[in-house]
Amino acid sequence: MTARDAADNEPFVAELLFTDGLPAMDDEVGYRGAVAARAAGITYRQLDYWARTELVEPTVRGASGSGSQRLYGFRDILVLKLVKRLLDTGISLQQIRTAVDQLRAAGIRDLAGTTLMSDGASVYLCTSNDEVIDLVSRGQGVFGIAVGKVLREVESELVDFEVEKPEAMDELALRRAARTA
């Protein structure tokens, strides 16, 4: 199944006027770790570390033992790319964790009109132009990241990649999962 096929079957994307080429935003399909890392502009090592430290965990399928593949959803990859941008600007990992929690609480539709603002120490999730102006006028906003722009970048990165559905676990995988739990 390609991203386009999944997008054609996905209810949210079906509401859009044009769906041609959009990646799947379905929670039932995902992208392998290598694809997620490439789309987010990070190394596979960073991706693995962030998953193990629960900064950004895959929501489609997590690792369940040796040889298992994580599957990252569209929103996961968007958050990975935003984390990378925040790290590049020098924001502390503690503040990034707070920002990620705020992003998780927001819906995918809300994220398109969201701006992440920072004063270098804290990260603010602004959902309106008034909030951005208020932060800047108080001298708190040093830089901003337009989440909608990053969302479109992730969409364009994922257009050519195939999505995967998590397979049902076979008996051996079930035993491994039970043993590690």
C-alpha positions in Angstrom: 0.0 0.0 0.0 1.4 3.4 -0.9 0.9 6.6 1.0 -1.5 7.7 -1.8 -3.7 4.6 -1.4 -3.8 5.0 2.3 -4.6 8.7 2.0 -7.5 7.9 -0.4 -9.0 5.6 2.2 -8.4 7.9 5.2 -11.4 9.8 6.6 -9.6 13.0 7.5 -7.8 13.3 4.1 -11.1 12.5 2.4 -12.5 15.8 3.8 -9.8 17.8 2.0 -10.5 19.1 -1.5 -7.3 17.6 -3.0 -5.7 14.4 -1.6 -3.4 13.4 -4.5 0.0 12.5 -3.2 -0.7 13.3 0.5 0.9 10.9 3.0 -1.3 8.8 5.2 -2.4 10.5 8.4 -4.1 7.3 9.6 -3.2 6.0 13.0 -3.4 2.4 11.7 -0.4 2.8 9.3 3.1 3.9 9.8 6.6 4.4 8.5 9.7 2.4 9.4 12.3 4.0 11.6 14.7 4.7 8.8 12.0 6.6 6.8 10.9 8.5 9.9 14.5 9.5 10.7 15.2 10.7 7.1 11.9 12.6 7.0 12.7 14.3 10.3 16.3 15.1 9.4 17.8 13.1 12.2 20.0 10.1 12.6 18.7 6.6 13.3 20.7 6.7 16.5 18.8 9.8 17.6 15.5 8.2 16.7 16.3 5.1 18.8 17.5 7.2 21.8 14.4 9.4 21.7 12.1 6.3 21.6 14.0 4.6 24.4 13.9 7.8 26.6 10.2 8.3 25.7 10.7 11.7 24.2 9.0 10.6 21.0 7.6 7.1 20.9 6.1 5.5 17.8 2.3 5.4 18.1 1.6 2.8 15.4 3.9 0.1 16.7 6.6 0.2 19.4 9.6 -2.1 19.6 8.6 -5.5 21.2 11.9 -7.4 21.3 14.8 -8.4 19.1 14.1 -7.9 15.4 10.9 -6.0 15.8 10.4 -2.8 13.8 8.9 0.4 15.2 6.3 2.1 13.0 6.0 5.9 13.3 2.8 7.7 12.4 2.6 11.0 10.5 2.2 13.0 13.7 5.2 11.2 15.3 7.4 12.2 12.4 6.1 15.8 12.6 7.0 15.9 16.3 10.4 14.4 15.6 11.1 17.2 13.1 9.9 19.8 15.5 12.2 18.4 18.3 15.1 18.5 15.9 14.3 22.2 15.1 14.1 23.0 18.8 17.4 21.3 19.5 19.1 23.1 16.7 18.1 26.4 18.3 19.6 25.5 21.6 16.5 24.7 23.7 17.1 22.4 26.6 15.8 18.8 26.4 13.7 19.5 29.5 11.9 22.3 27.8 11.5 20.2 24.6 9.8 17.5 26.6 7.3 20.1 27.9 6.7 21.3 24.3 6.2 17.7 23.1 3.6 17.1 25.8 1.7 20.3 24.6 2.0 19.1 21.0 0.6 15.7 21.9 -2.4 17.3 23.5 -3.2 19.3 20.3 -5.0 17.6 17.4 -3.5 17.4 13.9 -5.9 20.0 12.6 -4.9 22.4 15.3 -1.2 22.0 14.6 -1.4 23.5 11.2 -2.2 26.9 12.6 0.1 26.6 15.6 3.4 28.5 16.1 6.0 27.3 18.6 7.7 30.4 20.2 10.6 30.5 22.5 12.6 33.0 24.5 15.6 30.7 24.6 14.6 29.1 27.9 10.9 28.2 27.6 8.7 27.0 24.7 5.2 28.4 24.2 2.5 26.9 22.0 0.7 29.7 20.3 -2.6 29.0 18.5 -3.4 32.5 17.4 -1.7 35.5 15.9 -2.7 37.4 19.1 -0.8 35.0 21.3 2.3 35.4 19.1 2.0 39.2 19.1 1.5 39.2 22.9 4.6 37.2 23.5 6.7 39.3 21.2 5.4 42.6 22.7 6.4 41.4 26.2 9.8 40.6 24.9 9.4 36.9 25.4 9.4 35.6 21.8 12.9 35.3 20.4 12.1 33.0 17.6 9.1 31.0 16.3 8.5 27.8 14.4 5.4 27.7 12.2 4.2 24.2 12.8 2.0 24.2 9.6 5.1 24.9 7.5 6.9 21.9 9.1 3.8 19.8 8.7 3.9 20.5 4.9 7.6 19.7 4.8 7.0 16.3 6.4 4.1 15.7 4.0 6.4 16.3 1.0 9.2 14.1 2.5 6.8 11.2 2.9 5.0 11.3 -0.4 7.3 8.7 -2.1 7.5 6.3 0.8 5.2 3.3 1.4 3.2 3.0 4.6 2.9 -0.2 6.5 0.2 -1.7 8.6 1.4 -3.5 11.7 1.1 -7.2 11.2 -0.6 -9.5 13.6 2.0 -11.1 15.9 2.9 -14.7 15.2 3.3 -17.2 18.0 7.1 -16.6 18.4 6.6 -12.8 18.6 3.8 -13.2 21.2 6.1 -15.4 23.3 8.9 -12.8 23.1 6.6 -10.0 24.0 5.2 -12.0 27.0 8.8 -12.7 28.2 9.9 -9.1 28.0 6.7 -7.8 29.7 
